[in-house]
Every structure is written in structure tokens, then in C-alpha cells.
Amino acid sequence: MEFLDGWLHGRNLKGFLAALSDVVGYHFGNLDWDAVEAGLESGSDDGEWFTYPLVGRVEVEISISRTLEEGDCGVKVFLPAGEPCLREQVQVAWSIFNRFDVSPHVDLVD
């Protein structure tokens, strides 16, 4: 297993998770987003990490922390080793969601 880590604009988290889910072949819906929001809110300390699996054609785990500068989150994406182009696809999605502002009210299709 390998991982990528860095930060993400918090307002873009929902859209990033939807895009990441598409990359791995997972359907990320409203129940998933509700679970992520609840997991981030339940942490008593901003330094805690919340981990959520995305299981599609491959399995990835994403860990999120609210620790960085206000409005941003720390993010780690754990990837299976040897999966062709997966790392690059995740990096492209991550780059897009850090470069552009995406509405935090992304509609997820269930």
C-alpha cells in the first residue's frame, strides 16, 4: 500500500470525494457524505483523523483532519500498490480541487 498526503480546501472536500470515488469506481452518495461530516464533527480534537473507505474496482481509504489552516483539511489517500495510473489520477483530481473553488453544495446523485 502507498499513500499521498497533503491538504485540501475544506469547501472542496465533498466534490473531491465524489471525483475520487469515480476514479476508483465507487458510488459516493449522500449517505457517504453524511458519514464523513459526522466523522469530522465527532472528533473532540481538530488533530484527530477520520478515515473512510471507498471500495469500487479497487479499494482506497481517505483520512481527513481539520488541523491545517482555517478552512483547509489535512488529507491522506491510501492506495493499493501497483495499480496502473491510479496515483496519477488521484493527483490530478487533487490538483483540480485545490486550484479551483467548487461549490460546497455539490449535488450527489443517489
C-alpha atoms as an extended CHARMM CRD file, in Angstrom:
* protein
*
       110  EXT
         1         1  MET       CA              0.0000000000        0.0000000000        0.0000000000  PROA      1               0.0000000000
         2         2  GLU       CA              1.1890000000        3.5300000000       -0.7500000000  PROA      2               0.0000000000
         3         3  PHE       CA             -0.2590000000        6.8910000000        0.1770000000  PROA      3               0.0000000000
         4         4  LEU       CA             -0.4710000000       10.5040000000       -0.8830000000  PROA      4               0.0000000000
         5         5  ASP       CA             -0.7910000000       13.2550000000        1.6870000000  PROA      5               0.0000000000
         6         6  GLY       CA             -1.2490000000       16.9760000000        1.7300000000  PROA      6               0.0000000000
         7         7  TRP       CA             -4.0490000000       19.4540000000        2.1730000000  PROA      7               0.0000000000
         8         8  LEU       CA             -7.3210000000       20.3790000000        0.5190000000  PROA      8               0.0000000000
         9         9  HSD       CA             -9.6220000000       23.3810000000        0.6780000000  PROA      9               0.0000000000
        10        10  GLY       CA            -12.3530000000       22.2310000000        3.0680000000  PROA      10              0.0000000000
        11        11  ARG       CA            -15.0910000000       23.7280000000        0.9020000000  PROA      11              0.0000000000
        12        12  ASN       CA            -13.9860000000       21.4110000000       -1.9350000000  PROA      12              0.0000000000
        13        13  LEU       CA            -13.9200000000       18.2060000000        0.1160000000  PROA      13              0.0000000000
        14        14  LYS       CA            -17.3300000000       16.9060000000       -0.9710000000  PROA      14              0.0000000000
        15        15  GLY       CA            -16.5690000000       17.3800000000       -4.6630000000  PROA      15              0.0000000000
        16        16  PHE       CA            -13.1120000000       15.8370000000       -4.2740000000  PROA      16              0.0000000000
        17        17  LEU       CA            -14.5490000000       12.7590000000       -2.5920000000  PROA      17              0.0000000000
        18        18  ALA       CA            -17.1090000000       12.3840000000       -5.3880000000  PROA      18              0.0000000000
        19        19  ALA       CA            -14.3530000000       12.6880000000       -8.0260000000  PROA      19              0.0000000000
        20        20  LEU       CA            -12.0450000000       10.2940000000       -6.1600000000  PROA      20              0.0000000000
        21        21  SER       CA            -14.9180000000        7.8210000000       -5.9310000000  PROA      21              0.0000000000
        22        22  ASP       CA            -15.4000000000        7.9940000000       -9.6950000000  PROA      22              0.0000000000
        23        23  VAL       CA            -11.6960000000        7.2360000000      -10.1820000000  PROA      23              0.0000000000
        24        24  VAL       CA            -11.9610000000        4.0270000000       -8.1240000000  PROA      24              0.0000000000
        25        25  GLY       CA            -15.4050000000        3.0050000000       -9.3680000000  PROA      25              0.0000000000
        26        26  TYR       CA            -17.3030000000        3.6940000000       -6.1360000000  PROA      26              0.0000000000
        27        27  HSD       CA            -20.7030000000        5.4050000000       -5.9890000000  PROA      27              0.0000000000
        28        28  PHE       CA            -20.3110000000        8.2110000000       -3.4190000000  PROA      28              0.0000000000
        29        29  GLY       CA            -23.7690000000        9.3300000000       -2.3320000000  PROA      29              0.0000000000
        30        30  ASN       CA            -25.4630000000       11.4760000000        0.2770000000  PROA      30              0.0000000000
        31        31  LEU       CA            -25.2210000000        8.7980000000        2.9760000000  PROA      31              0.0000000000
        32        32  ASP       CA            -21.4620000000        8.6690000000        2.4370000000  PROA      32              0.0000000000
        33        33  TRP       CA            -21.1970000000       12.4500000000        2.7460000000  PROA      33              0.0000000000
        34        34  ASP       CA            -23.3420000000       12.3900000000        5.9020000000  PROA      34              0.0000000000
        35        35  ALA       CA            -20.9590000000        9.8160000000        7.3940000000  PROA      35              0.0000000000
        36        36  VAL       CA            -17.9030000000       11.9350000000        6.5280000000  PROA      36              0.0000000000
        37        37  GLU       CA            -19.4600000000       15.0860000000        8.0170000000  PROA      37              0.0000000000
        38        38  ALA       CA            -20.4460000000       13.2160000000       11.1900000000  PROA      38              0.0000000000
        39        39  GLY       CA            -16.9850000000       11.6960000000       11.4780000000  PROA      39              0.0000000000
        40        40  LEU       CA            -15.3080000000       15.0860000000       11.1830000000  PROA      40              0.0000000000
        41        41  GLU       CA            -17.6830000000       16.7170000000       13.6540000000  PROA      41              0.0000000000
        42        42  SER       CA            -17.4130000000       13.9540000000       16.2520000000  PROA      42              0.0000000000
        43        43  GLY       CA            -13.6810000000       14.4250000000       16.7910000000  PROA      43              0.0000000000
        44        44  SER       CA            -13.0810000000       16.2100000000       20.0700000000  PROA      44              0.0000000000
        45        45  ASP       CA             -9.7410000000       17.4920000000       18.8430000000  PROA      45              0.0000000000
        46        46  ASP       CA             -9.0080000000       19.1060000000       15.4950000000  PROA      46              0.0000000000
        47        47  GLY       CA             -5.8740000000       16.9550000000       15.3360000000  PROA      47              0.0000000000
        48        48  GLU       CA             -7.8690000000       13.7260000000       15.0310000000  PROA      48              0.0000000000
        49        49  TRP       CA             -8.1280000000       11.9180000000       11.7110000000  PROA      49              0.0000000000
        50        50  PHE       CA            -11.3200000000       10.4420000000       10.3090000000  PROA      50              0.0000000000
        51        51  THR       CA            -10.8450000000        7.5180000000        7.9120000000  PROA      51              0.0000000000
        52        52  TYR       CA            -13.3810000000        6.4200000000        5.3180000000  PROA      52              0.0000000000
        53        53  PRO       CA            -13.0930000000        3.5560000000        2.7930000000  PROA      53              0.0000000000
        54        54  LEU       CA            -14.0330000000        3.8840000000       -0.8640000000  PROA      54              0.0000000000
        55        55  VAL       CA            -14.4350000000        0.3830000000       -2.2950000000  PROA      55              0.0000000000
        56        56  GLY       CA            -15.0120000000        0.0850000000       -6.0210000000  PROA      56              0.0000000000
        57        57  ARG       CA            -12.9090000000       -1.6820000000       -8.6440000000  PROA      57              0.0000000000
        58        58  VAL       CA            -10.0710000000       -1.0060000000       -6.1870000000  PROA      58              0.0000000000
        59        59  GLU       CA            -10.1480000000       -0.0350000000       -2.5290000000  PROA      59              0.0000000000
        60        60  VAL       CA             -8.7530000000        3.2320000000       -1.2480000000  PROA      60              0.0000000000
        61        61  GLU       CA             -9.0340000000        4.8170000000        2.1670000000  PROA      61              0.0000000000
        62        62  ILE       CA             -9.1190000000        8.5080000000        2.7600000000  PROA      62              0.0000000000
        63        63  SER       CA             -8.1400000000       10.0640000000        6.0830000000  PROA      63              0.0000000000
        64        64  ILE       CA             -9.1800000000       13.6380000000        6.8030000000  PROA      64              0.0000000000
        65        65  SER       CA             -8.1980000000       16.0270000000        9.5660000000  PROA      65              0.0000000000
        66        66  ARG       CA             -9.3280000000       19.5930000000       10.2030000000  PROA      66              0.0000000000
        67        67  THR       CA             -5.9390000000       20.5520000000       11.6050000000  PROA      67              0.0000000000
        68        68  LEU       CA             -4.4680000000       22.8140000000        8.9660000000  PROA      68              0.0000000000
        69        69  GLU       CA             -5.1240000000       26.4860000000        8.4390000000  PROA      69              0.0000000000
        70        70  GLU       CA             -8.6950000000       27.6150000000        8.9100000000  PROA      70              0.0000000000
        71        71  GLY       CA            -10.9170000000       26.2780000000        6.1720000000  PROA      71              0.0000000000
        72        72  ASP       CA             -8.4520000000       23.6450000000        4.9790000000  PROA      72              0.0000000000
        73        73  CYS       CA             -8.0820000000       19.9700000000        5.8750000000  PROA      73              0.0000000000
        74        74  GLY       CA             -5.2520000000       17.5390000000        6.0030000000  PROA      74              0.0000000000
        75        75  VAL       CA             -5.8320000000       14.6300000000        3.6410000000  PROA      75              0.0000000000
        76        76  LYS       CA             -4.1960000000       11.2290000000        3.1880000000  PROA      76              0.0000000000
        77        77  VAL       CA             -5.2400000000        8.8520000000        0.4290000000  PROA      77              0.0000000000
        78        78  PHE       CA             -4.0990000000        5.2410000000        0.8720000000  PROA      78              0.0000000000
        79        79  LEU       CA             -3.8180000000        3.3940000000       -2.4510000000  PROA      79              0.0000000000
        80        80  PRO       CA             -3.1010000000       -0.2210000000       -3.3780000000  PROA      80              0.0000000000
        81        81  ALA       CA              0.4160000000       -0.5600000000       -4.7380000000  PROA      81              0.0000000000
        82        82  GLY       CA              0.9060000000       -1.4460000000       -8.3850000000  PROA      82              0.0000000000
        83        83  GLU       CA             -2.4260000000       -0.1390000000       -9.6600000000  PROA      83              0.0000000000
        84        84  PRO       CA             -1.6290000000        1.3850000000      -13.0940000000  PROA      84              0.0000000000
        85        85  CYS       CA             -2.2180000000        5.1500000000      -13.3200000000  PROA      85              0.0000000000
        86        86  LEU       CA             -4.2440000000        5.3130000000      -10.0790000000  PROA      86              0.0000000000
        87        87  ARG       CA             -1.7460000000        7.5350000000       -8.2570000000  PROA      87              0.0000000000
        88        88  GLU       CA             -1.6390000000        9.9580000000      -11.1890000000  PROA      88              0.0000000000
        89        89  GLN       CA             -5.4430000000       10.0790000000      -11.4770000000  PROA      89              0.0000000000
        90        90  VAL       CA             -5.7790000000       10.8870000000       -7.7690000000  PROA      90              0.0000000000
        91        91  GLN       CA             -3.0920000000       13.5720000000       -8.0580000000  PROA      91              0.0000000000
        92        92  VAL       CA             -4.9070000000       15.2180000000      -10.9880000000  PROA      92              0.0000000000
        93        93  ALA       CA             -8.2270000000       15.2760000000       -9.1190000000  PROA      93              0.0000000000
        94        94  TRP       CA             -6.4880000000       16.6320000000       -6.0140000000  PROA      94              0.0000000000
        95        95  SER       CA             -4.7780000000       19.3530000000       -8.0100000000  PROA      95              0.0000000000
        96        96  ILE       CA             -8.0340000000       20.4580000000       -9.6410000000  PROA      96              0.0000000000
        97        97  PHE       CA             -9.8810000000       20.6280000000       -6.3280000000  PROA      97              0.0000000000
        98        98  ASN       CA             -7.0810000000       22.7100000000       -4.7780000000  PROA      98              0.0000000000
        99        99  ARG       CA             -6.7870000000       25.0770000000       -7.7250000000  PROA      99              0.0000000000
       100       100  PHE       CA            -10.4600000000       25.9310000000       -8.2750000000  PROA      100             0.0000000000
       101       101  ASP       CA            -13.2830000000       26.7990000000       -5.9090000000  PROA      101             0.0000000000
       102       102  VAL       CA            -16.0650000000       24.2510000000       -6.0630000000  PROA      102             0.0000000000
       103       103  SER       CA            -19.4380000000       24.8630000000       -4.5020000000  PROA      103             0.0000000000
       104       104  PRO       CA            -19.6730000000       23.1510000000       -1.1190000000  PROA      104             0.0000000000
       105       105  HSD       CA            -23.2590000000       22.3560000000       -2.1240000000  PROA      105             0.0000000000
       106       106  VAL       CA            -22.3170000000       19.7540000000       -4.7450000000  PROA      106             0.0000000000
       107       107  ASP       CA            -25.4060000000       17.6780000000       -5.5230000000  PROA      107             0.0000000000
       108       108  LEU       CA            -24.7440000000       13.9830000000       -5.2170000000  PROA      108             0.0000000000
       109       109  VAL       CA            -26.9280000000       11.6940000000       -7.2730000000  PROA      109             0.0000000000
       110       110  ASP       CA            -28.1760000000        8.7260000000       -5.2430000000  PROA      110             0.0000000000
